[in-house]
């Protein structure tokens, strides 16, 4: 599944909100944190890839 930049930003926002909810299992919060980190890393990779391609 390919997500657009807008969809990724929305998912990151939702994951951040979910991460800081008071009630929930620790296992679930760890999974949410891991997914949030993956999404943020994906966004960072996109920015770097665009920058290097424009320099060439």
Secondary structure, 3 states (H helix, E strand, C coil): CCCCHHHHHHHHHHHHHHHCCCCCCHHHHHHHHHHHHHHHHHHHHHHHHHHHHHHC
